[in-house]
């Protein structure tokens, strides 16, 4: 079956209705397996058909059943009403399929769209181009399931670390008004900041980062921040910007206030902090995937203070 020798939509619908010859069925299945464009069109039509929840339609038989149920006898006098009802039935079918197609092409979570979400823990996903995205807790990633456009485009809510597979198509991440464009690199993108800004930290390669027409090239070892009124970059100095992914917390010659700030960023169970003690001591240590209670016990020894966590409040006292 040549692609141009048939009406594709008609053949697909007849295939879905199981109203097709064995030879045509085999040829359509061959097209599905070998022709990417036909396969995408078939998937869209199949999705729309399922959403419409319409069974295979047999005009004559179904019409007679409907007539009997609503109490009309066979009569030529009802020909106008019959025609109207047939048109209405066709309209409902077309509307249902059209609605299904619209869902398929436009709404995340349906058809060609994929939505990947995390809850109270981080998780990862492999994208269609084999790029890997690690999402922090309470984050989500939305993308088209086949990357069929001119760009490999995704939308991020929250925070994610991207290991992008090199490819001819640019890889683009949208976070609100901010966008990131790369060909192949690795970076962390945080769109969960309280002030509404978006922070980028590049660990490999370089990234084009910005909003509207304002853009910066950010290289390995650099960070950048974009907000409503700001766009700036600098050298990464925070060793813990990837702690949510690696599970490693590093304390490099820091005081008690800074150590508590790091803990509060990493552990959501710490809702607030009360420091009722002074200390000139600084600490250099690290923790790898350790529970909070063990970390605060060790910090209490280092700072020679009392650390207590009750009802989400971390209190530090003499």
KEVEXDREN-915078 format. One record per residue (C-alpha): residue in one letter; x, y, z. Coordinates in steps of 0.001 Angstrom, whole numbers. Layout:
N
{a, {X, Y, Z}}
...
***
This chain:
318
{x, {0, 0, 0}}
{x, {1587, 3241, -1185}}
{x, {1072, 6148, 1192}}
{x, {-519, 8351, -1471}}
{x, {-2830, 5667, -2919}}
{x, {-5217, 5661, 46}}
{x, {-7021, 8079, 2299}}
{x, {-4953, 7648, 5464}}
{x, {-7566, 8852, 7905}}
{x, {-10243, 6656, 6358}}
{x, {-8026, 3564, 6408}}
{x, {-6948, 4159, 9997}}
{x, {-10556, 4549, 11154}}
{x, {-11600, 1414, 9250}}
{x, {-8652, -385, 10858}}
{x, {-9756, 759, 14325}}
{x, {-13326, -348, 13509}}
{x, {-12004, -3724, 12360}}
{x, {-13753, -3071, 9035}}
{x, {-10805, -3762, 6765}}
{x, {-9527, -6598, 4598}}
{x, {-6678, -8853, 5820}}
{x, {-4375, -7520, 3093}}
{x, {-5075, -3888, 3977}}
{x, {-4599, -4682, 7657}}
{x, {-1172, -6210, 7001}}
{x, {-106, -3243, 4874}}
{x, {-1227, -723, 7505}}
{x, {671, -2610, 10219}}
{x, {3739, -2583, 7946}}
{x, {3424, 1200, 7619}}
{x, {3103, 1554, 11384}}
{x, {6341, -377, 11814}}
{x, {8330, 1347, 9042}}
{x, {6998, 4894, 8594}}
{x, {7571, 7286, 11512}}
{x, {5137, 9909, 10197}}
{x, {2385, 7342, 9618}}
{x, {3011, 5786, 13039}}
{x, {2640, 9179, 14760}}
{x, {-577, 9863, 12812}}
{x, {-1914, 6422, 13713}}
{x, {-1127, 6917, 17416}}
{x, {-2976, 10241, 17396}}
{x, {-6034, 8757, 15691}}
{x, {-5998, 5687, 17953}}
{x, {-5852, 7903, 21041}}
{x, {-8706, 10050, 19758}}
{x, {-10755, 6961, 18995}}
{x, {-10267, 5615, 22520}}
{x, {-11102, 8965, 24112}}
{x, {-14292, 9186, 22101}}
{x, {-15370, 5803, 23563}}
{x, {-17434, 5166, 20451}}
{x, {-17941, 1531, 19446}}
{x, {-17657, 428, 15783}}
{x, {-20575, 2172, 14085}}
{x, {-23026, 215, 11923}}
{x, {-25330, 2873, 10553}}
{x, {-28334, 819, 9486}}
{x, {-28482, -1604, 12420}}
{x, {-27763, 1018, 15083}}
{x, {-30335, 3409, 13610}}
{x, {-33066, 772, 13715}}
{x, {-32247, -1, 17360}}
{x, {-32446, 3683, 18266}}
{x, {-35792, 4051, 16453}}
{x, {-37295, 1122, 18324}}
{x, {-36080, 2367, 21716}}
{x, {-37630, 5820, 21256}}
{x, {-40912, 4391, 19932}}
{x, {-40891, 5227, 16230}}
{x, {-42262, 2742, 13758}}
{x, {-40839, 2390, 10262}}
{x, {-42422, 5128, 8182}}
{x, {-41475, 7292, 5267}}
{x, {-43058, 10228, 7113}}
{x, {-40126, 10191, 9539}}
{x, {-37474, 10621, 6842}}
{x, {-36674, 14224, 7859}}
{x, {-36280, 13278, 11504}}
{x, {-34154, 10287, 10444}}
{x, {-31845, 12514, 8426}}
{x, {-31479, 14973, 11294}}
{x, {-30638, 12213, 13759}}
{x, {-28075, 10716, 11390}}
{x, {-26399, 14110, 10974}}
{x, {-26409, 14555, 14763}}
{x, {-24809, 11130, 15232}}
{x, {-22075, 11983, 12748}}
{x, {-21538, 15352, 14449}}
{x, {-21125, 13671, 17859}}
{x, {-18592, 11236, 16434}}
{x, {-16601, 13984, 14703}}
{x, {-16685, 16150, 17835}}
{x, {-15516, 13266, 20032}}
{x, {-12634, 12391, 17726}}
{x, {-11669, 16074, 17363}}
{x, {-11672, 16507, 21154}}
{x, {-9513, 13425, 21500}}
{x, {-7060, 14724, 18906}}
{x, {-6881, 18081, 20694}}
{x, {-6117, 16324, 23987}}
{x, {-3504, 14168, 22278}}
{x, {-1639, 17077, 20719}}
{x, {-1988, 19735, 23436}}
{x, {-2590, 18481, 26971}}
{x, {295, 17154, 29134}}
{x, {-428, 13700, 30466}}
{x, {-2374, 12622, 27352}}
{x, {-1264, 11022, 24110}}
{x, {2059, 12308, 22863}}
{x, {2775, 14290, 26034}}
{x, {4613, 12809, 29009}}
{x, {4555, 14243, 32538}}
{x, {7068, 12860, 35030}}
{x, {6606, 13945, 38648}}
{x, {8299, 13299, 41969}}
{x, {6778, 13375, 45427}}
{x, {8671, 13396, 48705}}
{x, {11844, 11862, 47229}}
{x, {14062, 12442, 44199}}
{x, {13819, 10247, 41099}}
{x, {15217, 10035, 37553}}
{x, {13974, 9470, 34007}}
{x, {15609, 8558, 30694}}
{x, {14320, 10738, 27850}}
{x, {13672, 9578, 24246}}
{x, {17166, 10762, 23164}}
{x, {18768, 8837, 26073}}
{x, {19447, 12009, 28053}}
{x, {18977, 11461, 31788}}
{x, {17179, 13877, 34100}}
{x, {17295, 13617, 37892}}
{x, {14425, 15443, 39580}}
{x, {14518, 16732, 43118}}
{x, {11496, 16127, 45345}}
{x, {8238, 17905, 44453}}
{x, {9369, 18571, 40885}}
{x, {8038, 17701, 37436}}
{x, {9186, 17423, 33832}}
{x, {6895, 17700, 30793}}
{x, {7905, 16773, 27232}}
{x, {6678, 15332, 23932}}
{x, {7276, 11588, 23956}}
{x, {9211, 11334, 20677}}
{x, {11096, 14677, 20491}}
{x, {9670, 14988, 16971}}
{x, {10136, 18759, 16536}}
{x, {13160, 20873, 15646}}
{x, {14218, 20975, 19300}}
{x, {14400, 18467, 22120}}
{x, {12174, 20594, 24325}}
{x, {11147, 19980, 27940}}
{x, {9529, 22082, 30660}}
{x, {10722, 21910, 34269}}
{x, {8928, 22759, 37487}}
{x, {11089, 22603, 40602}}
{x, {14707, 21422, 40415}}
{x, {16475, 18987, 38114}}
{x, {19943, 17840, 37072}}
{x, {20341, 17200, 33337}}
{x, {22863, 14917, 31641}}
{x, {22171, 15750, 27998}}
{x, {23149, 13329, 25252}}
{x, {24874, 15156, 22353}}
{x, {22696, 15434, 19245}}
{x, {21985, 17527, 16167}}
{x, {18806, 18980, 17643}}
{x, {19286, 21621, 20355}}
{x, {18108, 20581, 23811}}
{x, {15936, 23227, 25467}}
{x, {14593, 23504, 29001}}
{x, {11927, 26069, 29882}}
{x, {11425, 27138, 33502}}
{x, {8837, 29894, 33601}}
{x, {10221, 32828, 31607}}
{x, {13739, 31378, 31662}}
{x, {15167, 29019, 29042}}
{x, {18309, 26907, 28745}}
{x, {19689, 25735, 25395}}
{x, {22482, 23179, 24911}}
{x, {23675, 20499, 22491}}
{x, {25254, 18124, 24986}}
{x, {26307, 18969, 28523}}
{x, {25437, 18529, 32217}}
{x, {23896, 21110, 34510}}
{x, {21622, 21681, 37485}}
{x, {18586, 23925, 37156}}
{x, {16694, 25169, 40205}}
{x, {13329, 26819, 39673}}
{x, {12093, 26319, 43227}}
{x, {13688, 29387, 44832}}
{x, {11485, 31480, 47113}}
{x, {12175, 34728, 45236}}
{x, {10946, 33250, 41943}}
{x, {14351, 33399, 40250}}
{x, {15963, 30447, 38449}}
{x, {19518, 29309, 39186}}
{x, {21764, 27361, 36821}}
{x, {24946, 25519, 37810}}
{x, {26998, 23975, 34994}}
{x, {29092, 20880, 35729}}
{x, {30174, 20036, 32166}}
{x, {30286, 21884, 28834}}
{x, {28559, 25218, 28317}}
{x, {24965, 26444, 28342}}
{x, {23048, 29332, 26786}}
{x, {20927, 30738, 29617}}
{x, {18542, 33650, 29812}}
{x, {15102, 35174, 29391}}
{x, {13454, 36853, 26424}}
{x, {16327, 38329, 24378}}
{x, {18777, 38558, 27294}}
{x, {21153, 35604, 27312}}
{x, {24434, 34525, 28876}}
{x, {26870, 31771, 27959}}
{x, {27587, 29840, 31159}}
{x, {30554, 27457, 31257}}
{x, {31604, 24522, 33421}}
{x, {32186, 25608, 37020}}
{x, {29963, 28676, 36705}}
{x, {26494, 29550, 38026}}
{x, {23932, 31991, 36708}}
{x, {20720, 33442, 38118}}
{x, {17808, 34949, 36204}}
{x, {14941, 36833, 37829}}
{x, {12419, 39431, 36739}}
{x, {15004, 42223, 37076}}
{x, {18301, 40316, 37161}}
{x, {20566, 38200, 34977}}
{x, {24043, 37504, 36308}}
{x, {26660, 34781, 36660}}
{x, {29680, 33841, 38779}}
{x, {31962, 31016, 39887}}
{x, {30391, 28096, 41796}}
{x, {31488, 28260, 45429}}
{x, {28776, 26169, 47072}}
{x, {29933, 22525, 47270}}
{x, {26419, 21383, 48220}}
{x, {24348, 22556, 45249}}
{x, {23973, 18904, 44174}}
{x, {23569, 17383, 47630}}
{x, {19914, 16546, 46902}}
{x, {21184, 14209, 44130}}
{x, {24478, 12894, 45528}}
{x, {23470, 12618, 49191}}
{x, {26813, 14223, 50139}}
{x, {26927, 17211, 52497}}
{x, {30248, 19035, 52836}}
{x, {31114, 21449, 55641}}
{x, {34303, 23361, 54795}}
{x, {35488, 25492, 57694}}
{x, {32009, 26883, 58406}}
{x, {30446, 28313, 61550}}
{x, {27352, 27183, 63372}}
{x, {24941, 29482, 61494}}
{x, {26172, 28369, 58090}}
{x, {26044, 24681, 59045}}
{x, {22443, 25047, 60204}}
{x, {21533, 26841, 56969}}
{x, {22909, 23901, 54967}}
{x, {20922, 21437, 57054}}
{x, {17725, 23430, 56607}}
{x, {18153, 23486, 52813}}
{x, {18785, 19754, 52630}}
{x, {16297, 18418, 55178}}
{x, {12679, 19573, 54635}}
{x, {11710, 18297, 58077}}
{x, {13540, 21326, 59567}}
{x, {10858, 24018, 59362}}
{x, {12610, 26661, 61443}}
{x, {15763, 27215, 63509}}
{x, {16414, 28831, 66914}}
{x, {20034, 29514, 67837}}
{x, {20249, 30383, 71519}}
{x, {24031, 30097, 71811}}
{x, {27196, 31708, 70469}}
{x, {30225, 29905, 69141}}
{x, {33466, 30870, 67401}}
{x, {34146, 27280, 66397}}
{x, {34288, 26338, 62689}}
{x, {33869, 22816, 61356}}
{x, {35272, 20867, 58407}}
{x, {33579, 17525, 57852}}
{x, {31274, 15687, 55440}}
{x, {28246, 13410, 55620}}
{x, {27276, 10856, 52995}}
{x, {23624, 9775, 53005}}
{x, {23384, 10008, 56792}}
{x, {20080, 10539, 58646}}
{x, {19446, 13920, 60225}}
{x, {19550, 12702, 63813}}
{x, {23089, 11306, 63359}}
{x, {24304, 14498, 61669}}
{x, {23029, 16819, 64395}}
{x, {24502, 14522, 67068}}
{x, {27916, 14825, 65412}}
{x, {27606, 18580, 64938}}
{x, {26666, 18930, 68593}}
{x, {29987, 17302, 69469}}
{x, {31957, 19502, 67060}}
{x, {30401, 22763, 68259}}
{x, {30045, 21620, 71865}}
{x, {26414, 22703, 71860}}
{x, {23054, 21036, 72325}}
{x, {21053, 20311, 69130}}
{x, {17372, 19383, 69524}}
{x, {14720, 18856, 66837}}
{x, {11119, 18992, 68050}}
{x, {8042, 19444, 65860}}
{x, {10126, 20740, 62971}}
{x, {12022, 23300, 65095}}
{x, {15790, 22850, 65404}}
{x, {16994, 24493, 68613}}
{x, {20677, 25054, 69425}}
{x, {21616, 25960, 72977}}
{x, {24486, 25759, 75475}}
***
